[in-house]
Amino acid sequence: MQEEIKKSAWEDGMKGIECIELRKFITEYKQKNEKNEFKPVAVGKYGIRTRESIYSKELAKDYSKNKIIFKNTLTVGMGSRQIDIGILTDDVIYSVSPAYHTYKISGINADYLRYCLMCRNEDMFKRFVKRGSRQGKSIDLKRWLEYEIPVYDVCNQEKIVLKLNKVTNVISMRKQQLQKLDELIQARFVEMFGDPVLNEKGWRRKPLLDMGNCKNGMNFHYDDCGVEINCLGVGDFKDLSIIDNTEQLPTVSLKEMPSEEYLLKDDDVVFVRSNGNKTLVGRSVAVYPGEVATTFSGFCIRYRKYDEEIRIPYLLRVLKTDSIRRKMTGRGANIQNLNQQILSNLLIPVPPIELQNQFAGFVNQVNKSKVEIQQALEKTQLLFDSLMQQYFG
C-alpha cells in the first residue's frame, strides 16, 4: 500500500511522503466538563454535529461527566457501521459523552488528519473493531494507534487541505442550491394549498388509505440466492423526492422473483417505516422504476394510489409538510416506527384537480433545474472521492 501511496502522490507532483503510526500525532487526555458549562455535541458518520440537529428533544441537562473537546482535538467512538471520528478545527469548546476517547493533535495539520481518517475509516473499521463491548463492538485502540497513515510534508499537507476544502465547498454549494429549489416548491405549495392539517381552504378530506393501499417491505435472508433484483432501502432516500433510475439501487439475492405486490410501479410512494434516527421515519419518495424490476426493504412501506382525484406531485408534497410528518412520527423508544394504522389516520385535503395539475407543472419545471444541479453535484462528489483515494487510499 505504501508504494501505491507514493505513486499517486508523485503523479500529483508531491514528494516527501512517509507512512507514520497514528500515535505519533495524537495524545489522549481526559478533561471533564465539571462545571457543566460547555454545550454537548454528538460525533458520528458526518463528524461533529450539534445534538439539536439529531435529536428532537434534550436528552439530559447535566453534562458534567462529559469530556471537553477544543481546537485541534480528535474524538473517537464506536458507530454501528463505522468508527465515529470528529476533529474540531474551530476555536470553540464543546463537550462529548464520556464514552468517547479524546486526543490532542500535534505535529500534523488537523484538517489533513480529518480527511485522511475519513478516507481510511472503512479500512480501520475492518481491522480494529472487535467484539466484546456492551453494544457488541469496540475498537482495539492499541492496534489502532499503531495504524500507519500517509504523511506529506507540512507544505503539501496545506496544499491538499486547500484543494479538498475547495471541492467540499462546491459540494456544499450544490446541496444548498437543491435545498433552495425544494424551499421554492414548498413556498408555492403553501401559497396554493396552505397547511394540510389546518386545511384553511376548507377542501373535502379523505383518509390516505381510502385512496390507495399499503404494503410493508420484504425481509431478506443473506443466504438466499437465485434471483438478483434492485432494492430500495432506507439508505437510498437521502434528501430525494423522486427516484427515477432504480437500476442504480443496490441489489439483493432472493430464492425467487417477488410477487407483484412487492414490485414497485411508477407513481408508487415509499415511506421509511422504521429507523433508529427518528428524523428519517416518515420520509417519503415517489418511485418510477419503469421496466426495471425493483423491490423494497422491510424497513419501508409502499403506498400505491388508485384514486384519480389525487395527483402524486401534490400528495408527495403534502406528505413532506412538517404538520403531516409530526402526525406520522412513531412512538418507539429507541427505534421510531411508522405503521399502516398511523397512515390510515392521515386525512388528506383534496383540492380541485386543476389546481393539482397546475402545481404538478410547476414542480416539473423546478425538477428540471434540480436534475442539472444534481448531475453537477454527483460529478463534484466523484472528483472529491478520486482526490481522497489519490492522497490517502
ABEGO torsion letter per residue (X at the ends): XAAAAAAAAAAAGBBGBBBBBAAAABBBBBBBBAAGABBBBBBBAAEBBBAAAABABBABABAAABBBBBBGBBBBBBBAABBBBBBBABBBBBBBBAABBBBBBBGBBAAAAAAAAAAAAAAAAAAABBBGBAAGBBBBAAAAAABBBBBBBAAAAAAAAAAAAAAAAAAAAAAAAAAAAAAAAAAAAAAAAEBAAAGAAGBBBBBAAAABBBBBBBBBBAABBGBBBBBBBAAAAEABABBABAAABBBBBBABBBBAAABBBBGBBBBBABBABAAABGBBBBBBAEABBBBBBAABBBBBBABAABBAAAAAAAAABAAAAAAABBABAABBBBBAAAAAABBBBBBBAAAAAAAAAAAAAAAAAAAAAAAAAAAAAAAAAAAAAAAAX
